[in-house]
């Protein structure tokens, strides 16, 4: 589970970086930056829901 979370976090940062790149280099009014940011939000939401489900089903034990 740890490697999945790290991989999704890397994808989130990569999507944020590509959005930053598109903001600075797209002068034609393209919406590629908006799409990249929407992908980042979707990945963040999916990661949050996956972590909640993993905790609920016992893949992530609580530490007492």
Buried (B, 14 or more C-beta within 10 A) or exposed (E): EEEEBEEBEEBBEBBBEBBEEBEEEEEEEEEBBEBBBEBBEEBBEEBEEBBEEBEEEEEBEEEE
